[in-house]
Amino acid sequence: MASEHWQDAPEEHDYPAAESYLSLVLDAPTAAALASALRDAPTSVYLAKDLLRASRLPLLERTDAHVAKDFAKVRDGKRLSPVLLVRGRASADYPLTVADGYHRICASYWIDEDAPIPCRVVDLP
């Protein structure tokens, strides 16, 4: 399986998906501002295991429908879209928010937990 399985930039449909999710946990104007900021954010690289720990999200099973779909994409030589994140605040006990790409993080973890994952990260205002 390809160890390098990431696109250079997120897909266009990832930004509205991120905004939709963020609007569930933040007010709509803040969600829109963060989704817009993610478009211009530089790409950073983090390990799958660190993203899961910082977000406090559980590792989804390989059999999860979305994880299996992304795992199959990589197996077939297709590249995944980088993930979109909102930085957490340890001092406020606020974890990293995966705005878009949770299943991609999990699929990548199953391929290699130490493989670098490209991310766009923004801070809360």
N, C-alpha and C positions, 0 to 999 in steps of 0.2 A: 504494500500500500504506500502511496506517495507520502513522504514526510512533509513536503512543501505543497500544501493544498489550499492556499488562500489567494484570493484576488487582491489586487493592489488597492482597490477602493470599494466601499460599500455600494450595493445596488440601490438604485433610485427608490424602489419601493420600501427599503428599510427605514427611511426617515419618517414617512407617515406612520409606519408600524410602531416606531419608537415613540412618536408623539402620542399615538393612541394609548399605548401602555402607560406612558408617563402621566397622561391626563387622568388615570385611575388613582395615582398616588400623589399627584400635585395638582394645583389649580391649572386651568386651561391655558392662561397666558404664560405661566412659567414653563409648562410642558412644551408649548409652541416655541418659546425662546430657546429652550435647551435643544430641541430637535433642529432648529436653525443653526445653533452654535455647533452641533455635531457635524454639519456639512463642512464647516471651515476648520474643524479641529485637526491638528496633525495626527498622524498615525503613530501609535506607540505599540510596543510589543510586550506581552505578558504571557506567563505559562498558564495552561488550563487549570492546573491544581491551585495556583494562586488566585485566579479569578473566582473559582468556586469557594475558596476559603474566605476571600474578602467580601463576597456577596452573601455568604452564609446559605447559599442554595445547595440542595442535595444534588449529587450526581445522578442524573436520570439513567435508567437502564438502557442497555443497547437495544432492547426490544421496544422501547418507546417509539411510537410511529414516526415522530419528527426526527429523533436521533437516528433511527434506522435509515430514514430517507437520506439524511445528510451523510451518514456513513457510506451508503451505497453510491452517492455522488462521488465521494472521494475515491472509492474503490474503482469507479468507472473513469477516473482521470479528470473529473470536473473539480473546479476550485470553488471554495466557499467564500461568502461575503464576510469581510471583517465585522466584528461585533461593535455595538454602540453602547457606551457606558456613561453613567453619571457617578462621579467619584463620591465615595462615602466620607463620613467624618467620624473618626475613631473617638474623638473627644466628646461627641454627642451620641455615641453608640448607634450611629447610622451607617448601615453597611453599603457597600458598592451596589448600585442599581444596574442591572442588565436591562437596558431599554430595548434592545433587540439582539438576539443571537444566543440565547440560553441553550437551545438545542444544539447549536453549532459548537459551543464550548464543550458540551458533554460528548458530542461525537468525536471531537478532536482529542478529548481526554482518553477516550477508549482507543484511539489510534496510538497516541503517545502523550502521556500526562506532562512530559517535559518539553513538548514541541512548542515553539513560539506561536502566539495567536496575535494577529494584528488587530488593534482596537482603536476606536476614536473615543476619547475620554474628555468630558467637560465637567466643570465644577458647578455645584448649586450656586445660584446668585446669593 
